[in-house]
Amino acid sequence: MEIDCMNKIFFVTLLLGVSLAISAQIEEPLVNEKNNSITIGILQGGGSLVGADFEALLSKQMGIQIGAGFVGYGAGINYHFKPSIRSSFISLQYWHQGFGTSYTQSLVGPTYVFRGKKWFTAQIGLGYVLGYGPAWPANATKSPVILMYSIGAYFPI
């Protein structure tokens, strides 16, 4: 009788261990995972001197963003490398730099956006110039492609 009881305890312990090991392998979505973020920084918000962008995930890896700042605005379509608002992504961006007589240029192009695990973000890419405005210096070269870059902090919300 003692052996039968020991076998039952062993069998139950074995089943419990196997079931825990199996359930530990199943990835469950994080309940508190955020789907939106705010980014604040230099050349954010459509290449503004200082600006902010709001991003919303439409699916696990696709997002859209809009932003504005000190003399500029912009928008973008983003593809995240991982299903998280905290992951790096590639983006197709539109930047409009300036308003009225301070309008310098507008451009569109792809960028790579790095996002650190906590708050840091930076982006770099190439933009095709759609137009120049009255604030573009008369003696400056008008290149059809320019560098797009920014640096800042992001906050999932």
C-alpha positions as CSV (number, residue, x, y, z in Angstrom):
1,M,0.0,0.0,0.0
2,E,2.9,2.3,0.7
3,I,4.3,1.7,-2.7
4,D,1.0,2.4,-4.4
5,C,0.7,5.7,-2.6
6,M,4.3,6.6,-3.5
7,N,3.6,5.8,-7.2
8,K,0.5,8.1,-7.2
9,I,2.5,10.9,-5.6
10,F,5.3,10.4,-8.1
11,F,2.9,10.3,-11.0
12,V,1.0,13.4,-9.9
13,T,4.3,15.3,-9.4
14,L,5.6,14.2,-12.8
15,L,2.3,15.4,-14.5
16,L,2.5,18.7,-12.6
17,G,6.1,19.2,-13.6
18,V,5.4,18.4,-17.3
19,S,2.4,20.7,-17.4
20,L,4.3,23.6,-15.9
21,A,7.1,23.1,-18.4
22,I,4.7,23.1,-21.3
23,S,2.8,26.1,-20.2
24,A,6.1,28.0,-19.6
25,Q,6.8,27.6,-23.3
26,I,3.6,29.2,-24.5
27,E,4.0,32.9,-25.1
28,E,1.1,34.9,-23.9
29,P,0.7,38.6,-24.9
30,L,1.6,41.1,-22.3
31,V,-1.5,42.4,-20.7
32,N,0.0,45.9,-20.0
33,E,1.7,46.3,-23.4
34,K,1.1,49.8,-24.7
35,N,0.0,50.5,-28.3
36,N,0.8,54.2,-28.6
37,S,3.8,56.4,-27.9
38,I,4.8,60.1,-27.8
39,T,8.3,61.1,-29.0
40,I,9.8,64.4,-28.0
41,G,13.1,65.8,-29.3
42,I,15.3,67.7,-31.8
43,L,14.1,67.5,-35.4
44,Q,11.0,65.5,-34.3
45,G,7.5,66.6,-35.5
46,G,8.3,66.8,-39.2
47,G,11.9,68.0,-38.8
48,S,10.9,70.8,-36.5
49,L,13.7,72.4,-34.5
50,V,12.0,71.0,-31.4
51,G,8.9,68.8,-31.8
52,A,6.8,65.9,-30.8
53,D,5.3,62.9,-32.6
54,F,2.3,60.7,-31.7
55,E,2.4,57.1,-32.9
56,A,-0.5,54.5,-32.8
57,L,-0.1,50.9,-33.7
58,L,-2.8,49.7,-36.1
59,S,-1.7,46.1,-35.9
60,K,1.0,44.2,-34.1
61,Q,3.7,45.8,-36.3
62,M,2.2,48.6,-38.4
63,G,1.7,52.1,-37.1
64,I,1.0,55.6,-38.2
65,Q,2.3,58.8,-36.7
66,I,1.6,62.5,-36.8
67,G,3.7,65.3,-35.3
68,A,4.4,69.0,-35.1
69,G,6.7,71.3,-33.4
70,F,8.4,74.7,-33.5
71,V,8.0,75.6,-37.2
72,G,7.1,72.3,-38.8
73,Y,4.8,69.2,-39.0
74,G,4.9,65.7,-40.5
75,A,3.4,62.3,-40.7
76,G,4.6,58.7,-41.3
77,I,3.7,55.1,-41.8
78,N,5.8,52.7,-39.7
79,Y,6.7,49.0,-39.8
80,H,8.1,47.7,-36.5
81,F,10.6,44.8,-36.6
82,K,9.0,43.3,-33.5
83,P,5.3,43.3,-32.3
84,S,5.9,46.1,-29.8
85,I,5.7,49.9,-29.7
86,R,9.2,49.7,-28.0
87,S,10.9,48.1,-31.1
88,S,12.9,49.8,-33.8
89,F,11.2,50.3,-37.2
90,I,11.4,51.6,-40.7
91,S,9.2,54.5,-41.7
92,L,8.0,56.4,-44.8
93,Q,7.9,60.0,-43.6
94,Y,6.6,63.4,-44.8
95,W,8.2,66.5,-43.3
96,H,7.1,70.1,-43.9
97,Q,9.6,72.5,-42.5
98,G,8.3,76.0,-41.9
99,F,5.1,78.0,-42.3
100,G,4.4,81.0,-44.5
101,T,7.5,83.1,-45.0
102,S,9.5,80.7,-42.8
103,Y,8.7,77.7,-45.0
104,T,12.0,76.2,-46.0
105,Q,11.2,72.8,-47.7
106,S,9.0,69.8,-47.7
107,L,10.3,66.3,-48.3
108,V,9.3,62.6,-48.3
109,G,11.5,59.5,-47.7
110,P,12.4,56.4,-45.8
111,T,14.0,56.4,-42.4
112,Y,15.4,53.9,-40.0
113,V,14.2,54.6,-36.4
114,F,16.2,53.1,-33.5
115,R,14.3,52.7,-30.2
116,G,16.1,51.7,-27.1
117,K,14.5,49.5,-24.5
118,K,13.6,52.4,-22.1
119,W,13.4,55.9,-23.7
120,F,16.1,56.8,-26.2
121,T,15.3,57.1,-29.9
122,A,17.1,58.3,-33.0
123,Q,16.4,58.2,-36.7
124,I,18.3,58.6,-40.0
125,G,17.2,58.4,-43.6
126,L,17.0,60.1,-47.0
127,G,14.4,62.5,-48.1
128,Y,13.4,63.5,-51.6
129,V,12.7,67.3,-51.7
130,L,9.2,68.0,-52.9
131,G,9.5,71.8,-52.8
132,Y,11.5,74.8,-51.6
133,G,10.0,77.8,-49.9
134,P,10.8,81.4,-49.4
135,A,13.0,80.8,-46.4
136,W,15.4,78.7,-48.5
137,P,18.6,80.7,-48.9
138,A,18.9,82.1,-52.5
139,N,22.6,81.2,-52.7
140,A,22.2,77.7,-51.3
141,T,22.4,74.6,-53.5
142,K,19.1,72.9,-54.1
143,S,19.8,69.2,-53.9
144,P,17.0,66.8,-54.8
145,V,17.9,64.4,-51.9
146,I,18.8,65.4,-48.3
147,L,19.6,63.6,-45.1
148,M,16.7,63.2,-42.6
149,Y,17.7,62.7,-38.9
150,S,16.4,63.3,-35.4
151,I,17.1,62.4,-31.8
152,G,14.9,62.3,-28.7
153,A,13.0,60.4,-26.1
154,Y,9.9,58.3,-26.5
155,F,7.2,57.4,-23.9
156,P,4.8,54.5,-24.5
157,I,1.2,55.5,-23.5
